[in-house]
């Protein structure tokens, strides 16, 4: 099943609650790579694609198969990428299941974490977050904070640019991913492939 078929399956499969859910990494990356989540960093699916793009900076490498944060490596110098791919293949992660994105400006981080919106089900908005200026798995290990309800929304409105906040809300309202976890990072500068955004949406998931 290719990405277009996965997206069509997710958007049309039966759901008695009339909401959409993303149940695995393959489905999540199908949406991510097609730009359904909005702003994202420069992204590649192979070392060859990185070279062809002309990118010379560091990259982040992650598995499309595993939901575990340990299967992510940050800020890899370009010349060391082939060695890292070989290490992962030896651990059982074929090169075709590895994805890459440009290294992000961690020194400019404002807030990052996971947001959920249950308000339409008489619940509350909820956010698990950190303000540590490191890659997300390292930052959350060092500091994990939590807020609910209006406090959670205020954190988003304070740290996300207006256009980025609208993008996140569109995932919930227009995308119908009302109860999904939305993983994001917000910076004090514009980032990503869409102008005027300061926030990257990494994942929308129900797994």
Contact map, one row per residue, 1 for C-alpha under 8 A:
111011000000000000000000000000000000000000000000000000000000000000000000000000000000000000000000000000000000000000000000000000000000000000000000000000000000000000000000000000000000000000000000000000000000000
111111000000000000000000000000000000000000000000000000000000000000000000000000000000000000000000000000000000000000000000000000000000000000000000000000000000000000000000000000000000000000000000000000000000000
111111100000000000000000001001100000000000000000000000000000000000000000000000000000000000000000000000000000000000000000000000000000000000000000000000000000000000000000000000000000000000000000000000000000000
011111110000000000000000000001000000000000000000000000000000000000000000000000000000000000000000000000000000000000000000000000000000000000000000000000000000000000000000000000000000000000000000000000000000000
111111111000000000000000000000000000000000000000000000000000000000000000000000000000000000000000000000000000000000000000000000000000000000000000000000000000000000000000000000000000000000000000000000000000000
111111111100000000000000001001000000000000000000000000000000000000000000000000000000000000000000000000000000000000000000000000000000000000000000000000000000000000000000000000000000000000000000000000000000000
001111111110000000000000001001100000000000000000000000000000000000000000000000000000000000000000000000000000000000000000000000000000000000000000000000000000000000000000000000000000000000000000000000000000000
000111111111000000000000000000000000000000000000000000000000000000000000000000000000000000000000000000000000000000000000000000000000000000000000000000000000000000000000000000000000000000000000000000000000000
000011111111100000000000000000000000000000000000000000000000000000000000000000000000000000000000000000000000000000000000000000000000000000000000000000000000000000000000000000000000000000000000000000000000000
000001111111100000011100001000000000000000000000000000000000000000000000000000000000000000000000000000000000000000000000000000000000000000000000000000000000000000000000000000000000000000000000000000000000000
000000111111100000010000000000000000000000000000000000000000000000000000000000000000000000000000000000000000000000000000000000000000000000000000000000000000000000000000000000000000000000000000000000000000000
000000011111110000000000000000000000000000000000000000000000000000000000000000000000000000000000000000000000000000000000000000000000000000000000000000000000000000000000000000000000000000000000000000000000000
000000001111111000000000000000000000000000000000000000000000000000000000000000000000000000000000000000000000000000000000000000000000000000000000000000000000000000000000000000000000000000000000000000000000000
000000000001111101000000000000000000000000000000000000000000000000000000000000000000000000000000000000000000000000000000000000000000000000000000000000000000000000000000000000000000000000000000000000000000000
000000000000111111110000000000000000000000000000000000000000000000000000000000000000000000000000000000000000000000000000000000000000000000000000000000000000000000000000000000000000000000000000000000000000000
000000000000011111100000000000000000000000000000000000000000000000000000000000000000000000000000000000000000000000000000000000000000000000000000000000000000000000000000000000000000000000000000000000000000000
000000000000001111100000000000000000000000000000000000000000000000000000000000000000000000000000000000000000000000000000000000000000000000000000000000000000000000000000000000000000000000000000000000000000000
000000000000011111110000000000000000000000000000000000000000000000000000000000000000000000000000000000000000000000000000000000000000000000000000000000000000000000000000000000010000000000000000000000000000000
000000000000001111111000000000000000000000000000000000000000000000000000000000000000000000000000000000000000000000000000000000000000000000000000000000000000000000000000000000011100000000000000000000000000000
000000000110001001111100000000000000000000000000000000000000000000000000000000000000000000000000000000000000000000000000000000000000000000000000000000000000000000000000000000111100000000000000000000000000000
000000000100000000111110000000000000000000000000000000000000000000000000000000000000000000000000000000000000000000000000000000000000000000000000000000000000000000000000000000001001000000000000000000000000110
000000000100000000011111001100000000000000000000000000000000000000000000000000000000000000000000000000000000000000000000000000000000000000000000000000000000000000000000000000000001000000000000000000000001111
000000000000000000001111101100000000000000000000000000000000000000000000000000000000000000000000000000000000000000000000000000000000000000000000000000000000000000000000000000000000000000000000000000000000111
000000000000000000000111111100000000000000000000000000000000000000000000000000000000000000000000000000000000000000000000000000000000000000000000000000000000000000000000000000000000000000000000000000000000111
000000000000000000000011111110000000000000000000000000000000000111100000000000000000000000000000000000000000000000000000000000000000000000000000000000000000000000000000000000000000000000000000000000000000000
000000000000000000000001111111000000000000000000000000000000000110000000000000000000000000000000000000000000000000000000000000000000000000000000000000000000000000000000000000000000000000000000000000000000000
001001100100000000000111111111100000000000000000000000000000000000000000000000000000000000000000000000000000000000000000000000000000000000000000000000000000000000000000000000000000000000000000000000000000000
000000000000000000000111111111110000000000000000000000000000000000000000000000000000000000000000000000000000000000000000000000000000000000000000000000000000000000000000000000000000000000000000000000000011100
000000000000000000000000111111111000000000000000000000000000000100000000000000000000000000000000000000000000000000000000000000000000000000000000000000000000000000000000000000000000000000000000000000000000000
001101100000000000000000011111111100000000000000000000000000000000000000000000000000000000000000000000000000000000000000000000000000000000000000000000000000000000000000000000000000000000000000000000000000000
001000100000000000000000001111111111100000000000000000000000000000000000000000000000000000000000000000000000000000000000000000000000000000000000000000000000000000000000000000000000000000000000000000000000000
000000000000000000000000000111111111100000000000000000000000000000000000000000000000000000000000000000000000000000000000000000000000000000000000000000000000000000000000000000000000000000000000000000000110000
000000000000000000000000000011111111000000100000000000000000000000000000000000000000000000000000000000000000000000000000000000000000000000000000000000000000000000000000000000000000000000000000000000000000000
000000000000000000000000000001111111000000000000000000000000000000000000000000000000000000000000000000000000000000000000000000000000000000000000000000000000000000000000000000000000000000000000000000000000000
000000000000000000000000000000111111111100000000000000000000000000000000000000000000000000000000000000000000000000000000000000000000000000000000000000000000000000000000000000000000000000000000000000000000000
000000000000000000000000000000111111110000000000000000000000000000000000000000000000000000000000000000000000000000000000000000000000000000000000000000000000000000000000000000000000000000000000000000000000000
000000000000000000000000000000110011111100000000000000000000000000000000000000000000000000000000000000000000000000000000000000000000000000000000000000000000000000000011001000000000000000000000000000001011000
000000000000000000000000000000000011111100000000000000000000000000000000000000000000000000000000000000000000000000000000000000000000000000000000000000000000000000000010000000000000000000000000010000011000000
000000000000000000000000000000000010111110000000000000000000000000000000000000000000000000000000000000000000000000000000000000000000000000000000000000000000000000000000000000000000000000000001110010111000000
000000000000000000000000000000000010111111100000000000000000000000000000000000000000000000000000000000000000000000000000000000000000000000000000000000000000000000000000000000000000000000000001110000011100000
000000000000000000000000000000000000001111100000000000000000000000000000000000000000000000000000000011010000000000000000000000000000000000000000000000000000000000000000000000000000000000000011100000010000000
000000000000000000000000000000000000000111110000000000000000000000000000000000000000000000000000000011000000000000000000000000000000000000000000000000000000000000000000000000000000000000000001100000000000000
000000000000000000000000000000001000000111111000000000000000000000000000000000000000000000000000001111000000000000000000000000000000000000000000000000000000000000000000000000000000000000000000000000000000000
000000000000000000000000000000000000000001111110110000000000000000000000000000000000000000000000001110000000000000000000000000000000000000000000000000000000000000000000000000000000000000000000000000000000000
000000000000000000000000000000000000000000111110100000000000000000000000000000000000000000000001011100000000000000000000000000000000000000000000000000000000000000000000000000000000000000000000000000000000000
000000000000000000000000000000000000000000011111110000000000000000000000000000000000000000000011011100000000000000000000000000000000000000000000000000000000000000000000000000000000000000000000000000000000000
000000000000000000000000000000000000000000011111111000000000000000000000000000001100000000000000000000000000000000000000000000000000000000000000000000000000000000000000000000000000000000000000000000000000000
000000000000000000000000000000000000000000000111111100000000000000000000000000000000000000000000000000000000000000000000000000000000000000000000000000000000000000000000000000000000000000000000000000000000000
000000000000000000000000000000000000000000011111111110000000000000000000000000000000000000000000000000000000000000000000000000000000000000000000000000000000000000000000000000000000000000000000000000000000000
000000000000000000000000000000000000000000010111111111100000000000000000000000000000000000000000000000000000000000000000000000000000000000000000000000000000000000000000000000000000000000000000000000000000000
000000000000000000000000000000000000000000000011111111100000000000000000000000000000000000000000000000000000000000000000000000000000000000000000000000000000000000000000000000000000000000000000000000000000000
000000000000000000000000000000000000000000000001111111100000000000000000000000000000000000000000000000000000000000000000000000000000000000000000000000000000000000000000000000000000000000000000000000000000000
000000000000000000000000000000000000000000000000111111100000000000000000000000000000000000000000000000000000000000000000000000000000000000000000000000000000000000000000000000000000000000000000000000000000000
000000000000000000000000000000000000000000000000011111110000000000000000000000000000000000000000000000000000000000000000000000000000000000000000000000000000000000000000000000000000000000000000000000000000000
000000000000000000000000000000000000000000000000011111111000000000000000000000000000000000000000000000000000000000000000000000000000000000000000000000000000000000000000000000000000000000000000000000000000000
000000000000000000000000000000000000000000000000000001111100000000000000000001000000000000000000000000000000000000000000000000000000000000000000000000000000000000000000000000000000000000000000000000000000000
000000000000000000000000000000000000000000000000000000111110000000000000000011000000000000000000000001100000000000000000000000000000000000000000000000000000000000000000000000000000000000000000000000000000000
000000000000000000000000000000000000000000000000000000011111000000000000001111000000000000000000000001100000000000000000000000000000000000000000000000000000000000000000000000000000000000000000000000000000000
000000000000000000000000000000000000000000000000000000001111100000000000011111000000000000000000000111100000000000000000000000000000000000000000000000000000000000000000000000000000000000000000000000000000000
000000000000000000000000000000000000000000000000000000000111110000000001111100000000000000000000000111100000000000000000000000000000000000000000000000000000000000000000000000000000000000000000000000000000000
000000000000000000000000000000000000000000000000000000000011111000000001110100000000000000000000011110000000000000000000000000000000000000000000000000000000000000000000000000000000000000000000000000000000000
000000000000000000000000000000000000000000000000000000000001111100000011100000000000000000000000011100000000000000000000000000000000000000000000000000000000000000000000000000000000000000000000000000000000000
000000000000000000000000000000000000000000000000000000000000111111000011000000000000000000001000111000000000000000000000000000000000000000000000000000000000000000000000000000000000000000000000000000000000000
000000000000000000000000110010000000000000000000000000000000011111000000000000000000000000000000111000000000000000000000000000000000000000000000000000000000000000000000000000000000000000000000000000000000000
000000000000000000000000110000000000000000000000000000000000001111100000000000000000000000001000100000000000000000000000000000000000000000000000000000000000000000000000000000000000000000000000000000000000000
000000000000000000000000100000000000000000000000000000000000001111110010000000000000000000000000000000000000000000000000000000000000000000000000000000000000000000000000000000000000000000000000000000000000000
000000000000000000000000100000000000000000000000000000000000000011111010000000000000000000000000000000000000000000000000000000000000000000000000000000000000000000000000000000000000000000000000000000000000000
000000000000000000000000000000000000000000000000000000000000000001111110000000000000000000000000000000000000000000000000000000000000000000000000000000000000000000000000000000000000000000000000000000000000000
000000000000000000000000000000000000000000000000000000000000000000111111000000000000000000000000000000000000000000000000000000000000000010000000000000000000000000000000000000000000000000000000000000000000000
000000000000000000000000000000000000000000000000000000000000000000011111100000000000000000000000000000000000000000000000000000000000000010000000000000000000000000000000000000000000000000000000000000000000000
000000000000000000000000000000000000000000000000000000000000011001111111100000000000000000000000000000000000000000000000000000000000000000000000000000000000000000000000000000000000000000000000000000000000000
000000000000000000000000000000000000000000000000000000000001111000001111110000000000000000000000000000000000000000000000000000000000000000000000000000000000000000000000000000000000000000000000000000000000000
000000000000000000000000000000000000000000000000000000000001110000000111111100000000000000000000000000000000000000000000000000000000000000000000000000000000000000000000000000000000000000000000000000000000000
000000000000000000000000000000000000000000000000000000000011100000000001111100000000000000000000000000100000000000000000000000000000001000000000000000000000000000000000000000000000000000000000000000000000000
000000000000000000000000000000000000000000000000000000000111000000000000111110000000000000000000000000100000000000000000000000000000000000000000000000000000000000000000000000000000000000000000000000000000000
000000000000000000000000000000000000000000000000000000000111100000000000111111011000000000000000000000100000000000000000000000000000000000000000000000000000000000000000000000000000000000000000000000000000000
000000000000000000000000000000000000000000000000000000001110000000000000001111111000000000000000000000000000000000000000000000000000000000000000000000000000000000000000000000000000000000000000000000000000000
000000000000000000000000000000000000000000000000000000011110000000000000000111111000000000000000000000000000000000000000000000000000000000000000000000000000000000000000000000000000000000000000000000000000000
000000000000000000000000000000000000000000000000000000000000000000000000000011111100000000000000000000000000000000000000000000000000000000000000000000000000000000000000000000000000000000000000000000000000000
000000000000000000000000000000000000000000000000000000000000000000000000000111111111000000000000000000000000000000000000000000000000000000000000000000000000000000000000000000000000000000000000000000000000000
000000000000000000000000000000000000000000000010000000000000000000000000000111111111100000000000000000000000000000000000000000000000000000000000000000000000000000000000000000000000000000000000000000000000000
000000000000000000000000000000000000000000000010000000000000000000000000000000111111110000000000000000000000000000000000000000000000000000000000000000000000000000000000000000000000000000000000000000000000000
000000000000000000000000000000000000000000000000000000000000000000000000000000011111111000000000000000000000000000000000000000000000000000000000000000000000000000000000000000000000000000000000000000000000000
000000000000000000000000000000000000000000000000000000000000000000000000000000011111111100000000000000000000000000000000000000000000000000000000000000000000000000000000000000000000000000000000000000000000000
000000000000000000000000000000000000000000000000000000000000000000000000000000001111111110000010000000000000000000000000000000000000000000000000000000000000000000000000000000000000000000000000000000000000000
000000000000000000000000000000000000000000000000000000000000000000000000000000000111111111000000000000000000000000000000000000000000000000000000000000000000000000000000000000000000000000000000000000000000000
000000000000000000000000000000000000000000000000000000000000000000000000000000000011111111100000000000000000000000000000000000000000000000000000000000000000000000000000000000000000000000000000000000000000000
000000000000000000000000000000000000000000000000000000000000000000000000000000000001111111111110000000000000000000000000000000000000000000000000000000000000000000000000000000000000000000000000000000000000000
000000000000000000000000000000000000000000000000000000000000000000000000000000000000111111111110000000000000000000000000000000000000000000000000000000000000000000000000000000000000000000000000000000000000000
000000000000000000000000000000000000000000000000000000000000000000000000000000000000011111111000000000000000000000000000000000000000000000000000000000000000000000000000000000000000000000000000000000000000000
000000000000000000000000000000000000000000000000000000000000000000000000000000000000001111111000000000000000000000000000000000000000000000000000000000000000000000000000000000000000000000000000000000000000000
000000000000000000000000000000000000000000000000000000000000000000000000000000000000000111111100000000000000000000000000000000000000000000000000000000000000000000000000000000000000000000000000000000000000000
000000000000000000000000000000000000000000000000000000000000001010000000000000000000000111111110110000000000000000000000000000000000000000000000000000000000000000000000000000000000000000000000000000000000000
000000000000000000000000000000000000000000000000000000000000000000000000000000000000000110011111110000000000000000000000000000000000000000000000000000000000000000000000000000000000000000000000000000000000000
000000000000000000000000000000000000000000000100000000000000000000000000000000000000100110001111110000000000000000000000000000000000000000000000000000000000000000000000000000000000000000000000000000000000000
000000000000000000000000000000000000000000001100000000000000000000000000000000000000000000000111111000000000000000000000000000000000000000000000000000000000000000000000000000000000000000000000000000000000000
000000000000000000000000000000000000000000000000000000000000001110000000000000000000000000001111111000000000000000000000000000000000000000000000000000000000000000000000000000000000000000000000000000000000000
000000000000000000000000000000000000000000001100000000000000111100000000000000000000000000001111111100000000000000000000000000000000000000000000000000000000000000000000000000000000000000000000000000000000000
000000000000000000000000000000000000000000111100000000000000111100000000000000000000000000000001111110000000000000000000000000000000000000000000000000000000000000000000000000000000000000000000000000000000000
000000000000000000000000000000000000000000111100000000000011110000000000000000000000000000000000011111000000000000000000000000000000000000000000000000000000000000000000000000000000000000000000000000000000000
000000000000000000000000000000000000000011110000000000000011100000000000000000000000000000000000001111100000000000000000000000000000000000000000000000000000000000000000000000000000000000000000000000000000000
000000000000000000000000000000000000000011100000000000001111000000000000000000000000000000000000000111110000000000000000000000000000000000000000000000000000000000000000000000000000000000000000000000000000000
000000000000000000000000000000000000000000000000000000001111000000000000011100000000000000000000000011111000000000000000000000000000000000000000000000000000000000000000000000000000000000000000000000000000000
000000000000000000000000000000000000000010000000000000000000000000000000000000000000000000000000000001111100000000000000000000000000000000000000000000000000000000000000000000000000000000000000000000000000000
000000000000000000000000000000000000000000000000000000000000000000000000000000000000000000000000000000111111100000000000000000000000000000000000000000000000000000000000000000000000000000000000000000000000000
000000000000000000000000000000000000000000000000000000000000000000000000000000000000000000000000000000011111100000000000000000000000111000000000000000000000000000000000000000000000000000000000000000000000000
000000000000000000000000000000000000000000000000000000000000000000000000000000000000000000000000000000001111100000000000000000000000110000000000000000000000000000000000000000000000000000000000000000000000000
000000000000000000000000000000000000000000000000000000000000000000000000000000000000000000000000000000001111110000000000000000000000100000000000000000000000000000000000000000000000000000111000000000000000000
000000000000000000000000000000000000000000000000000000000000000000000000000000000000000000000000000000001111111100000000000000000011110000000000000000000000000000000000000000000000000011110000000000000000000
000000000000000000000000000000000000000000000000000000000000000000000000000000000000000000000000000000000001111100000000000000000010100000000000000000000000001000000000000000000000000011110000000000000000000
000000000000000000000000000000000000000000000000000000000000000000000000000000000000000000000000000000000000111110000000000000001111000000000000000000000000001000000000000000000000000011100000000000000000000
000000000000000000000000000000000000000000000000000000000000000000000000000000000000000000000000000000000000111111000000000000001110000100000000000000000000000000000000000000000000001111000000000000000000000
000000000000000000000000000000000000000000000000000000000000000000000000000000000000000000000000000000000000001111100000000000111100000100010000000000000000000000000000000000000000001110000000000000000000000
000000000000000000000000000000000000000000000000000000000000000000000000000000000000000000000000000000000000000111110000000000111000000000000000000000000000000000000000000000000000111100000000000000000000000
000000000000000000000000000000000000000000000000000000000000000000000000000000000000000000000000000000000000000011111000000011110000000000000000000000000000000000000000000000000000111100000000000000000000000
000000000000000000000000000000000000000000000000000000000000000000000000000000000000000000000000000000000000000001111100000011100000000000000000000000000000000000000000000000000111110000000000000000000000000
000000000000000000000000000000000000000000000000000000000000000000000000000000000000000000000000000000000000000000111111001111000000000000000000000000000000000000000000000100000111000000000000000000000000000
000000000000000000000000000000000000000000000000000000000000000000000000000000000000000000000000000000000000000000011111111111000000000000000000000000000000000000000000000000000110000000000000000000000000000
000000000000000000000000000000000000000000000000000000000000000000000000000000000000000000000000000000000000000000001111111110000000000000000000000000000000000000000000000000000000000000000000000000000000000
000000000000000000000000000000000000000000000000000000000000000000000000000000000000000000000000000000000000000000001111111000000000000000000000000000000000000000000000000000000000000000000000000000000000000
000000000000000000000000000000000000000000000000000000000000000000000000000000000000000000000000000000000000000000000111111000000000000000000000000000000000000000000000000000000000000000000000000000000000000
000000000000000000000000000000000000000000000000000000000000000000000000000000000000000000000000000000000000000000000111111100000000000000000000000000000000000000000000000000000000000000000000000000000000000
000000000000000000000000000000000000000000000000000000000000000000000000000000000000000000000000000000000000000000001111111110000000000000000000000000000000000000000000000000000000000000000000000000000000000
000000000000000000000000000000000000000000000000000000000000000000000000000000000000000000000000000000000000000000001110011111000000000000000000000110000000000000000000000000000000000000000000000000000000000
000000000000000000000000000000000000000000000000000000000000000000000000000000000000000000000000000000000000000000111110001111100000000000000000000111011000000000000000000000000000000000000000000000000000000
000000000000000000000000000000000000000000000000000000000000000000000000000000000000000000000000000000000000000000111100000111110000000000000000011110010000000000000000000000000000000000000000000000000000000
000000000000000000000000000000000000000000000000000000000000000000000000000000000000000000000000000000000000000011110000000011111000000000000000011100010000000000000000000000000000000000000000000000000000000
000000000000000000000000000000000000000000000000000000000000000000000000000000000000000000000000000000000000000011100000000001111100000000000001111000000000000000000000000000000000000000000000000000000000000
000000000000000000000000000000000000000000000000000000000000000000000000000000000000000000000000000000000000001111000000000000111110000000010001110000000000000000000000000000000000000000000000000000000000000
000000000000000000000000000000000000000000000000000000000000000000000000000000000000000000000000000000000000001110000000000000011111000000110011100000000000000000000000000000000000000000000000000000000000000
000000000000000000000000000000000000000000000000000000000000000000000000000000000000000000000000000000000000111100000000000000001111100000100010000000000000000000000000000000000000000000000000000000000000000
000000000000000000000000000000000000000000000000000000000000000000000000000000000000000000000000000000000000101000000000000000000111110000110110000000000000000000000000000000000000000000000000000000000000000
000000000000000000000000000000000000000000000000000000000000000000000000000000000000000000000000000000000111110000000000000000000011111000100000000000000000000000000000000000000000000000000000000000000000000
000000000000000000000000000000000000000000000000000000000000000000000000000000000000000000000000000000000110100000000000000000000001111101100000000000000000000000000000000000000000000000000000000000000000000
000000000000000000000000000000000000000000000000000000000000000000000000010000000000000000000000000000000100000000000000000000000000111111100000000000000000000000000000000000000000000000000000000000000000000
000000000000000000000000000000000000000000000000000000000000000000000000000000000000000000000000000000000000000110000000000000000000011111110000000000000000000000000000000000000000000000000000000000000000000
000000000000000000000000000000000000000000000000000000000000000000001100000000000000000000000000000000000000000000000000000000000000001111111000000000000000000000000000000000000000000000000000000000000000000
000000000000000000000000000000000000000000000000000000000000000000000000000000000000000000000000000000000000000000000000000000000000011111111100000000000000000000000000000000000000000000000000000000000000000
000000000000000000000000000000000000000000000000000000000000000000000000000000000000000000000000000000000000000000000000000000000111111111111111000000000000000000000000000000000000000000000000000000000000000
000000000000000000000000000000000000000000000000000000000000000000000000000000000000000000000000000000000000000010000000000000001101000111111111000000000000000000000000000000000000000000000000000000000000000
000000000000000000000000000000000000000000000000000000000000000000000000000000000000000000000000000000000000000000000000000000000000000011111111000000000000000000000000000000000000000000000000000000000000000
000000000000000000000000000000000000000000000000000000000000000000000000000000000000000000000000000000000000000000000000000000000001000001111111000000000000000000000000000000000000000000000000000000000000000
000000000000000000000000000000000000000000000000000000000000000000000000000000000000000000000000000000000000000000000000000000000111000000111111100000000000000000000000000000000000000000000000000000000000000
000000000000000000000000000000000000000000000000000000000000000000000000000000000000000000000000000000000000000000000000000000011100000000111111110000000000000000000000000000000000000000000000000000000000000
000000000000000000000000000000000000000000000000000000000000000000000000000000000000000000000000000000000000000000000000000000011100000000000011111000000000000000000000000000000000000000000000000000000000000
000000000000000000000000000000000000000000000000000000000000000000000000000000000000000000000000000000000000000000000000000001111000000000000001111100000000000000000000000000000000000000000000000000000000000
000000000000000000000000000000000000000000000000000000000000000000000000000000000000000000000000000000000000000000000000000001110000000000000000111110110000000000000000000000000000000000000000000000000000000
000000000000000000000000000000000000000000000000000000000000000000000000000000000000000000000000000000000000000000000000000111100000000000000000011111111000000000000000000000000000000000000000000000000000000
000000000000000000000000000000000000000000000000000000000000000000000000000000000000000000000000000000000000000000000000000111000000000000000000001111111000000000000000000000000000000000000000000000000000000
000000000000000000000000000000000000000000000000000000000000000000000000000000000000000000000000000000000000000000000000000010000000000000000000000111111100000000000000000000000000000000000000000000000000000
000000000000000000000000000000000000000000000000000000000000000000000000000000000000000000000000000000000000000000000000000000000000000000000000001111111110000000000000000000000000000000000000000000000000000
000000000000000000000000000000000000000000000000000000000000000000000000000000000000000000000000000000000000000000000000000011100000000000000000001111111111000000000000000000000000000000000000000000000000000
000000000000000000000000000000000000000000000000000000000000000000000000000000000000000000000000000000000000000000000000000010000000000000000000000111111111100000000000000000000000000000000000000000000000000
000000000000000000000000000000000000000000000000000000000000000000000000000000000000000000000000000000000000000000000000000000000000000000000000000001111111110000000000000000000000000000000000000000000000000
000000000000000000000000000000000000000000000000000000000000000000000000000000000000000000000000000000000000000000000000000000000000000000000000000000111111111000000000000000000000000000000000000000000000000
000000000000000000000000000000000000000000000000000000000000000000000000000000000000000000000000000000000000000000000000000000000000000000000000000000011111111100001000000000000000000000000000000000000000000
000000000000000000000000000000000000000000000000000000000000000000000000000000000000000000000000000000000000000000000000000000000000000000000000000000001111111111001000000000000000000000000000000000000000000
000000000000000000000000000000000000000000000000000000000000000000000000000000000000000000000000000000000000000000000000000000000000000000000000000000000111111110000000000000000000000000000000000000000000000
000000000000000000000000000000000000000000000000000000000000000000000000000000000000000000000000000000000000011000000000000000000000000000000000000000000011111110000000000000000000000001100000000000000000000
000000000000000000000000000000000000000000000000000000000000000000000000000000000000000000000000000000000000000000000000000000000000000000000000000000000001111111111000000000000000000001100000000001100000000
000000000000000000000000000000000000000000000000000000000000000000000000000000000000000000000000000000000000000000000000000000000000000000000000000000000000111111111000000000000000000000000000000111100000000
000000000000000000000000000000000000000000000000000000000000000000000000000000000000000000000000000000000000000000000000000000000000000000000000000000000000100111111100000000000000000000000000000000000000000
000000000000000000000000000000000000000000000000000000000000000000000000000000000000000000000000000000000000000000000000000000000000000000000000000000000000000111111110000000000000000000000000000110000000000
000000000000000000000000000000000000000000000000000000000000000000000000000000000000000000000000000000000000000000000000000000000000000000000000000000000000000111111111000000000000000000000000000011100000000
000000000000000000000000000000000000000000000000000000000000000000000000000000000000000000000000000000000000000000000000000000000000000000000000000000000001100111111111100000000000000000000000000000000000000
000000000000000000000000000000000000000000000000000000000000000000000000000000000000000000000000000000000000000000000000000000000000000000000000000000000000000001111111110000000000000000000000000000000000000
000000000000000000000000000000000000110000000000000000000000000000000000000000000000000000000000000000000000000000000000000000000000000000000000000000000000000000111111111000000000000000000000000000000000000
000000000000000000000000000000000000100000000000000000000000000000000000000000000000000000000000000000000000000000000000000000000000000000000000000000000000000000011111111100000000000000000000000000001000000
000000000000000000000000000000000000000000000000000000000000000000000000000000000000000000000000000000000000000000000000000000000000000000000000000000000000000000001111111111000000000000000000000000000000000
000000000000000000000000000000000000000000000000000000000000000000000000000000000000000000000000000000000000000000000000000000000000000000000000000000000000000000000111111111100000000000000000000000000000000
000000000000000000000000000000000000100000000000000000000000000000000000000000000000000000000000000000000000000000000000000000000000000000000000000000000000000000000011111111111100000000000000000000000000000
000000000000000000000000000000000000000000000000000000000000000000000000000000000000000000000000000000000000000000001000000000000000000000000000000000000000000000000001111111111110000000000000000000000000000
000000000000000000000000000000000000000000000000000000000000000000000000000000000000000000000000000000000000000000000000000000000000000000000000000000000000000000000000111111111100000000000000000000000000000
000000000000000000000000000000000000000000000000000000000000000000000000000000000000000000000000000000000000000000000000000000000000000000000000000000000000000000000000111111110000000000000000000000000000000
000000000000000000010000000000000000000000000000000000000000000000000000000000000000000000000000000000000000000000000000000000000000000000000000000000000000000000000000011111111000000000000000000000000000000
000000000000000001110000000000000000000000000000000000000000000000000000000000000000000000000000000000000000000000000000000000000000000000000000000000000000000000000000001111111100000000000000000000000000000
000000000000000000111000000000000000000000000000000000000000000000000000000000000000000000000000000000000000000000000000000000000000000000000000000000000000000000000000001110111111000000000000000000000001000
000000000000000000110000000000000000000000000000000000000000000000000000000000000000000000000000000000000000000000011100000000000000000000000000000000000000000000000000001110011111000000000000000000000000000
000000000000000000000000000000000000000000000000000000000000000000000000000000000000000000000000000000000000000000011100000000000000000000000000000000000000000000000000000100001111100000000000000000000000010
000000000000000000001100000000000000000000000000000000000000000000000000000000000000000000000000000000000000000000011000000000000000000000000000000000000000000000000000000000001111110000000000000000000001110
000000000000000000000000000000000000000000000000000000000000000000000000000000000000000000000000000000000000000001110000000000000000000000000000000000000000000000000000000000000011111000000000000000000011110
000000000000000000000000000000000000000000000000000000000000000000000000000000000000000000000000000000000000000001110000000000000000000000000000000000000000000000000000000000000001111100000000000000001111100
000000000000000000000000000000000000000000000000000000000000000000000000000000000000000000000000000000000000000111100000000000000000000000000000000000000000000000000000000000000000111110000000000000001111000
000000000000000000000000000000000000000000000000000000000000000000000000000000000000000000000000000000000000000111100000000000000000000000000000000000000000000000000000000000000000011111000000000000111110000
000000000000000000000000000000000000000000000000000000000000000000000000000000000000000000000000000000000000111110000000000000000000000000000000000000000000000000000000000000000000001111100000000000111100000
000000000000000000000000000000000000000000000000000000000000000000000000000000000000000000000000000000000000111100000000000000000000000000000000000000000000001100000000000000000000000111110000000001110000000
000000000000000000000000000000000000000000000000000000000000000000000000000000000000000000000000000000000001111000000000000000000000000000000000000000000000001100000000000000000000000011111110000001100000000
000000000000000000000000000000000000000000000000000000000000000000000000000000000000000000000000000000000001110000000000000000000000000000000000000000000000000000000000000000000000000001111100000001000000000
000000000000000000000000000000000000000000000000000000000000000000000000000000000000000000000000000000000001000000000000000000000000000000000000000000000000000000000000000000000000000000111110000001000000000
000000000000000000000000000000000000000000000000000000000000000000000000000000000000000000000000000000000000000000000000000000000000000000000000000000000000000000000000000000000000000000111111001111100000000
000000000000000000000000000000000000000010000000000000000000000000000000000000000000000000000000000000000000000000000000000000000000000000000000000000000000000000000000000000000000000000101111111111110000000
000000000000000000000000000000000000001111000000000000000000000000000000000000000000000000000000000000000000000000000000000000000000000000000000000000000000000000000000000000000000000000000111111011110000000
000000000000000000000000000000000000001111000000000000000000000000000000000000000000000000000000000000000000000000000000000000000000000000000000000000000000000000000000000000000000000000000011111000000000000
000000000000000000000000000000000000011100000000000000000000000000000000000000000000000000000000000000000000000000000000000000000000000000000000000000000000000000000000000000000000000000000011111110000000000
000000000000000000000000000000000000000000000000000000000000000000000000000000000000000000000000000000000000000000000000000000000000000000000000000000000000000000000000000000000000000000000111111110000000000
000000000000000000000000000000000000000000000000000000000000000000000000000000000000000000000000000000000000000000000000000000000000000000000000000000000000000010100000000000000000000000000110011111000000000
000000000000000000000000000000000000001000000000000000000000000000000000000000000000000000000000000000000000000000000000000000000000000000000000000000000000000010110000000000000000000000000111011111100000000
000000000000000000000000000000000000000000000000000000000000000000000000000000000000000000000000000000000000000000000000000000000000000000000000000000000000000110010000000000000000000001111111000111110000000
000000000000000000000000000000000000001000000000000000000000000000000000000000000000000000000000000000000000000000000000000000000000000000000000000000000000000110010000000000000000000111100111000011111000000
000000000000000000000000000000000000011110000000000000000000000000000000000000000000000000000000000000000000000000000000000000000000000000000000000000000000000000000000000000000000000111000011000001111100000
000000000000000000000000000000000000111100000000000000000000000000000000000000000000000000000000000000000000000000000000000000000000000000000000000000000000000000000001000000000000011110000000000000111111000
000000000000000000000000000000010000000100000000000000000000000000000000000000000000000000000000000000000000000000000000000000000000000000000000000000000000000000000000000000000000011110000000000000011111000
000000000000000000000000000100010000100000000000000000000000000000000000000000000000000000000000000000000000000000000000000000000000000000000000000000000000000000000000000000000000111100000000000000001111100
000000000000000000000100000100000000100000000000000000000000000000000000000000000000000000000000000000000000000000000000000000000000000000000000000000000000000000000000000000001001111000000000000000001111110
000000000000000000001111000100000000000000000000000000000000000000000000000000000000000000000000000000000000000000000000000000000000000000000000000000000000000000000000000000000001110000000000000000000011111
000000000000000000001111000000000000000000000000000000000000000000000000000000000000000000000000000000000000000000000000000000000000000000000000000000000000000000000000000000000011100000000000000000000001111
000000000000000000000111000000000000000000000000000000000000000000000000000000000000000000000000000000000000000000000000000000000000000000000000000000000000000000000000000000000000000000000000000000000000111
